Amino acid sequence: MDALELREELRKYIEIGDKNFLNVLHRTAKSYIEQKQLDRMIAEGEEDIVAGRVHSQTDVQKMIDDWTKA
């Protein structure tokens, strides 16, 4: 089933689904999207590490101190 067919079928389910079904579908979709975002952030962080774009604990503490002084 391609993406268009899935969307059409999901729309049908949404139209006939009760409140409980909609709540479960919403939670599931939201959880999936949030996990994809977290996975993307982790991958970016891993790329930063490999590329050497990191800060030492001392550097981070200095940044925090500078932010709190402002």
C-alpha positions as a printed NumPy array, in Angstrom:
array([[  0.   ,   0.   ,   0.   ],
       [  1.505,   3.36 ,  -0.989],
       [  1.424,   6.544,   1.086],
       [ -1.646,   7.967,  -0.661],
       [ -3.651,   4.794,  -0.068],
       [ -2.586,   4.737,   3.591],
       [ -3.68 ,   8.357,   4.065],
       [ -7.06 ,   7.633,   2.488],
       [ -7.594,   4.574,   4.65 ],
       [ -6.553,   6.433,   7.796],
       [ -8.982,   9.243,   6.955],
       [-11.78 ,   6.671,   6.758],
       [-10.822,   5.258,  10.157],
       [-10.66 ,   8.753,  11.638],
       [-14.131,   9.565,  10.326],
       [-15.715,   6.474,  11.872],
       [-13.531,   6.149,  14.973],
       [-14.846,   6.93 ,  18.427],
       [-13.167,   9.246,  20.956],
       [-11.087,   6.408,  22.427],
       [ -9.814,   5.386,  18.989],
       [ -8.902,   8.994,  18.182],
       [ -7.058,   9.374,  21.493],
       [ -5.05 ,   6.196,  20.89 ],
       [ -4.263,   7.189,  17.301],
       [ -3.22 ,  10.692,  18.408],
       [ -0.946,   9.383,  21.166],
       [  0.625,   6.871,  18.812],
       [  1.215,   9.389,  16.031],
       [  2.562,  12.005,  18.45 ],
       [  4.895,   9.496,  20.073],
       [  6.174,   8.348,  16.675],
       [  6.865,  11.91 ,  15.472],
       [  8.575,  12.855,  18.745],
       [ 10.772,   9.747,  18.579],
       [ 11.758,  10.545,  14.98 ],
       [ 12.772,  14.055,  16.117],
       [ 14.819,  12.627,  18.989],
       [ 16.491,  10.135,  16.647],
       [ 17.396,  12.994,  14.299],
       [ 18.841,  15.03 ,  17.192],
       [ 20.909,  12.052,  18.365],
       [ 22.239,  11.494,  14.838],
       [ 23.2  ,  15.177,  14.599],
       [ 24.962,  14.933,  17.956],
       [ 26.871,  11.868,  16.83 ],
       [ 27.908,  13.7  ,  13.657],
       [ 29.105,  16.628,  15.781],
       [ 31.2  ,  14.274,  17.909],
       [ 32.799,  12.653,  14.862],
       [ 33.509,  16.103,  13.362],
       [ 35.022,  17.334,  16.62 ],
       [ 32.309,  19.904,  17.287],
       [ 32.284,  19.367,  21.045],
       [ 32.823,  21.419,  24.217],
       [ 34.618,  20.357,  27.368],
       [ 32.821,  20.399,  30.71 ],
       [ 34.965,  23.412,  31.674],
       [ 33.947,  25.295,  28.527],
       [ 30.271,  24.535,  29.141],
       [ 30.483,  25.675,  32.76 ],
       [ 32.091,  28.958,  31.606],
       [ 29.295,  29.443,  29.038],
       [ 26.685,  28.908,  31.749],
       [ 28.444,  31.316,  34.081],
       [ 28.587,  33.94 ,  31.326],
       [ 24.883,  33.493,  30.542],
       [ 23.837,  33.867,  34.154],
       [ 25.875,  37.066,  34.562],
       [ 24.016,  38.785,  31.738]])
